[in-house]
């Protein structure tokens, strides 16, 4: 970003809309309020790399350099480097073929939903209230019911 005097007011390695907008607003505010032609904003430089870029494309770039490049990257970066390589190695197939990845995810979700539904149906059948006497029909002679009691005789 160049200010009114033609000198660098801010530079960034990666164009991130939020950071550039913040730097531009700060530069315009300083130039308007103070009437300065030259101002350095946000420390003059932004070296941060967007996380999505690191995760999605770092392994592909390192893979072109060979296995030694991957090992050197992990050794020099330490734990964050190992996490970036592992994450990008997992995400690489998704980036290269998103259609297949979405199809596999939908199929997996369908299998899980079917299993949950089947499990719920089996549990419902299993947990039905069961009465062991439901299968047997007790016949009561009419003489016993006429005797004044409404209860049939149960023989044990």
Buried (B, 14 or more C-beta within 10 A) or exposed (E): BEBEEEEEBBEBEEEBEEBBEBBBEBBEEBBEEEEEEEBBBBEEEBEEEEEEEBBBBBBEEBBEEEEEEBEBBBEEBEEEBBBBBEBBBEBBEBBEEEEEBEEEEEEEEEEEEEEEEEEEEEEEEEEEEEEEEEEEEEEEEEEEEEEEEEEEEEEE
